[in-house]
Amino acid sequence: MKEKKAKGIKGFLLYSPISLRYFFRVYNKKNPRKFKDYDIRAEEIEVELLSNFNALITNDDGSRILDFSSKALGKD
């Protein structure tokens, strides 16, 4: 087993509709076509959203979702 500190690692939280699971993907800086996927086993992970393509939305029924922004979907 090799362990590497995770602090400062930039990656993406992804969801697979096929396996119905979330996972963490880290892209290779030199070749973005290469990446490593990690299963998520930690229960509490601090996340900072950096993309302008996402928005926190509160619906009329009070439900809350993290989704693509209206601008990203071409609705703005």
C-alpha positions, 0 to 999 in steps of 0.5 A, a space after each residue: 500500500 502506498 499513501 499520499 497526502 490528499 490535501 491540495 490535490 485538485 480533482 473532480 467528484 463524479 457520479 456514475 449512473 451505471 454503477 450508481 456511485 460517486 468517485 473522485 477523478 484526478 487528471 494528469 497535468 501533462 496529459 488531460 486524457 490520462 486520469 486516475 479514479 479513486 473510490 470514496 470511502 471517507 465519510 466527510 470530505 471538505 469540498 470547495 466549488 471552483 467552477 462557474 458552471 455550477 450553481 446551488 439551487 433552491 426549488 419552490 418546494 424547498 428542495 436543494 440541488 447542486 446543478 449546472 448553472 443557467 448560464 452553463 445550460 444556455 438559459 441565461 
